[in-house]
Amino acid sequence: MTASIASLDVLIVDDHEPTRAIIAKMLRAAGAQRLRDAADATQALQMLAERPADLIITDQVMPDMDGAAFIAALKQDPKTAHARTVLISGFTDIDARTVGANAVLAKPIEAPALLRAIEAALA
């Protein structure tokens, strides 16, 4: 896992800055080197238009667009359709397939669960 995550361009999308920082810290500890973050889906889409990401970790509940709608927008754009996605949610009844995500991670976020979700998304 460490070797593969080190080569990925990762974008973290969450309107809660401390959550973005915690996820980034966990990813850096796992070997990630190319991390970016966005405060909402609109900012993320603008960033992705300039430089696509390999892996996108996004919150479900955001003010401008929810995570499922954001993932749907990603899948519609040929530049971002390939990106693997992990949806983070406080709701435990979300099925990754129904929202188009490659994996779902329940809050609160813990490093082992985050890494398992990434492994599932990349599989």
N, C-alpha and C positions, 0 to 999 in steps of 0.2 A: 504493500500500500504506500509506503513512504516514497519509494522511487516514482511511482505513477503520479502521486499528488504533487510531487515537486515539479513535474513537467506541465501541470495544468495551469491555465489562466482561469482564475476563479473570481466570480463576482458575487458579493454578498449584498442582498437587498432587504432592508428592514428600516422602518421609520424610527426605530428606537436605537439611538446611537450606542448605548452601552451593550446592547445585544450584538450589534455589528462588531464591536471591539472584542467581545468575548469569543465570538465565532472565529474571528481573525486570529486571536491568540491561540485557540485550539488548533487551527489549521497550520499556523506557523510551527507549533510544537510537533505536528505530524510531518513537517517537512515542506509545506507549501511555501512557495517563493513569490509567485505572481498573484497577488491579491488586490482587488479593487472593491470599493463599496459604494452603494447608492442609498440615499435616504428614502426613495420611493420608486415606484415602477416607471414613472415618466422619466426621471433622471436616469434610471437603468437603461431604458430603451434608447435614450440619447447616447449614452456611453457605448452601448452595444452597436449602434450604427457606425460609430467611429472605429471600434475594435471589438469583434465578437469574443465571447468567452467559451471555454470548454465546459465549465461547470458553473451553474447558477444556483445559489442557495437563497431562497426567498421566503419571506414571511407570508402568511395567508392574509392577515388583517392589516391593511395599509389604507391611508386616507384617500389616495387618488384612484387606486385600482387594486382589487384584491389579488392575491397570489394566483388563483386559478385563472382569472382574466389575463393577468400578466403572462402566464405560461401559454395560454391560448394565443396571445399576440406573438410570442416568440415562435411558436410553431407555424404561424402564417408567413413569417419572413424567411426567405431562403438563406439569408446571412446568419440567422440565429436558430433555425429549425433543428440543427444538429446538436445544439447544446444539451447537455444532461442537466436535469433539474431535481433539486431537493426542496420540497415544500415544508416549511416549519409552521406548526400550528398548535395552539392550545386546545384545539378540538381533537379528540381522539378517534372520532368516527369517520375521518376523511380517508377515502381510498385513493391511492395514487393514480390508479388507472382512470377513475372518473374525472379527475381534474387535469389529467394529461402529464402529471409529474412522473419522474422515474423512481422517486422514493418520497416518503413522507416521514417527518421527524416530529415527535411530540415534544412540547415544552413541559417541564424545564429541560434545557439542553445540557447534556453531559457529553464529554469528549468521546467516550467509547461508542455511544449511540450515534453521534454525529459521524464518526468514521465508518460505522456499519451502514448508515444511510448513504454515504458517499460511495462505498463499495457496491451497494445495491444499485445505485444510480448509474454507475459505470459498467455494471455487468451486462 
